[in-house]
Amino acid sequence: MQGLLRLSRLIDAMNERVGSAAIWLVLIAVLVSAANAIVRKVFDTGSNAFLEIQWYFFAGIFLLGAGYTMLRQGHVKIDVVLGRFPRRTQIKVEIFGILFFLMPFVYNVIDLVWPLVAQAYESGEMSENAGGLIRWPVYALIPLGFSLLGLQGVSELIKRIGFLLGSCTDPTLATHNKTAEEELAEEIRMHHVAGEVVDMVEVADGMAADKREKRNGA
């Protein structure tokens, strides 16, 4: 069990690093979007490549961040019924879900998408839009993202079994209380990015917080 827990920690560390890197795609996507909008308004011109690269970043944020989100216990859980059961029963249900729902889903997605990625790479498939980008890199994000999610599923399975055996603490407890916007702002400060960019992210965080409060109030 201790060897498996070490493997779990390695997977967690990998997804932590990938997730921390993917956070920067949010900032890059915002800057590209802003630059594209400015060029269109000021110079009355634009490029489909700028539009498509935003879609690539958007795909990267969600696909590369899927395992990281699972690590941070950020995925939505519907536990209206399950929450009434003892903690060990809840863990057993989650083990069942990982084994019989998550893992088959991850396998099937990778199995279906990989031939499309290989075909797009071999043919050099390009976007149908004028000035668009090559397609295989964004296709490749799908098997890559789901592989990271599957690995994190293995890690979460190990931790849950370890919890039932008394070898580790409850793995379902959230490991952080920061929003994605707060984490990005913190990363920006650590790397001494311009204060105006930090302010932009903090404003976005404030708007997201207001929306959450309105939803909760409703």
N, C-alpha and C positions, 0 to 999 in steps of 0.2 A: 504493500500500500504506500509506503514512503517513497518508493521509486516512482510510482504512478503520480503521486502528489508533486514530485520534482518535475515530472513531465508537464503536469498541469501548470506549474509556475512558469515554466519556459514558454508554454503557449500563451499564457496571460501576458508575459513580458513582451512577446512578439506583437500581440494584438494591441497592447498598450502603445507601443512605438508606432505601429501602423496608424492607429486612431489619432495619435498626437500629430502625425504628419498630415493625415487627411483633413484635420481641422483647418490647416492652412489653405486648403482648396476653397474654403468658404471665402476667405479674404481675397484670394486670387480671382475667384468668380465675380465678386463684387467689383473689383478694380477693372476687370475686363469689361464687365457690363457697363460701368460708368464711362470708361473710355470709348466704348462703342456708341453709347448714347450721345456723348459730346461730339464725336466725329460726325455723326449723322446730322445733328442739329447745326453745328458750326459750318461744316464743309459740304453738307448735303450729299454725303457719300457713305458707303458702308461695305461690309464684306460678309458673305455667308460663313466664312471661316471663323470670324469673331463670334457669330451667333452659335455655330456648332461647337466651338471649343467651350462655350458656357454649358452646353448640354453634357459635354464630356466631363467637365468638372463636377456638375450636378450628379452624374452617374457615379463618379469616383467617390464623392462624399458619402453617398448612401451605401454603395456596394462595399467599399473598403472599410467603411465604418460599422458594418453590420456586426462583425465579431467583437469589435470594441464596445458597441452598445450592449451586446449580450454580456460581456465581461462586467460592465458597469451596471447591470441589471436595469437597463433603460428601456427594454422592450415592454410594450403594453401587455398586461396580464389581466385576464378576466377571472377574478377569484371570489365572486359573490358567494358561490357555493363552497369552493375549496377552502376559503378562509375560515370556515366553521369547523374544519377538522383539525386534529392535533398536528403539530409541526412535522413530525416524522411521516405522517400520512401525506401531507402536502409534498414533502420531498420525494416520496415514492411515486406520487402521481407525476411529478416533474421528470423523474427518471424515465417513466413510461413514455411521456411525451417526447423526450429527447431521442429515445431509442426507436420509437415506432412512428413518429411524425417528422421531427426535425431531420434526422439522418437520412431517411428515405427521400425526403423532399430535396435535400442538398444533393444527394447522389443523382437523382433524376434530372435536376436542372443542369448539373455539370455534364451528364451523359448526353442530354439533348442539345446543349449549346456548343459543346466542344467541336463537333464536326463543322458547325457554321463558322466558328473562329478559324479553324484550319483552312476551310474553303476560302474565306475572305482574305486570309494571309497569302495563300498561294496565288489567288487571282489578282491581288492588289486592289480589291474592291474600293471604289471611291464613292463619295456622296453624289447623289443625282443632282444636287444643287450646284449652280455655277460657282466656282471658287471654293467648293466644299472640301472637307478633309477626308483622309483615308479612314476606312471604317474599322479595320481589324483591331486597333488598339482599344476602342471603346467596347467592341464585342468581347475582347479578352478580359475586360473588367468583371464580366459576369462570372465565369468560372473561377477567377482569382478571388473575387469577393465571397462567393459561396464556399470556396475552399477554406478561407479564413473563418467563415461562420461555422463550417463543419468542424474545424479544429477546435474552435472555442466550445462547440457542443461537446466534444470529447473531454475538454478540460472541465466543463461544468458537470458532466456525468461523473468524472473522477471525484470531484469535490463533494458531490451529493452522496456518493457511496461512502466516501471518507467520513462525512458527517454522520451517516447512519452507523458507522463502525466506531465512532468516537475519536477519529484521527484528526479532525479539523473542525473549525468553527462553522457556523451556519453560512453557506455560500450564497444564500439568497438575499442577504442584507446588502443594500446599496452601498457602494464603496465611496461615494462622493455626494455632495449636495449642490454642486455648481451646475448652472445651465451650460449648454454648448457655447452660448455667446460669452459667458463669463470666462470659460476656459480659453476661448480664442483671445479675448482681451488680455488675459494673464500671459499667454504665450507671446503676444505682441510686445507687452512691456518687457518681458525677459530678454527679447531680442532687440530692444531699443528702437522699435519702429516709430515713425513720426507720430507725434501726439494727436494730430488731426485724424489719423486712421484709428487710433484708440478711441477717440471721441465718437467717431462714426459707429464703431462696434458697440460702444456703451449705449448710444442712442437706440440702436437696433435691439439691444438687450432690454432697455426700458420699455420699448414698444411691445416686445414679446411678453414682458411681465404684465403690462396693462391688459393685453388680450387674454392672458391666462386668468387674471383676476376677474375680467368680465365674464368669461366662460364659467368660472367657479361661482360667480354671483348669480348667473342665470340658472 
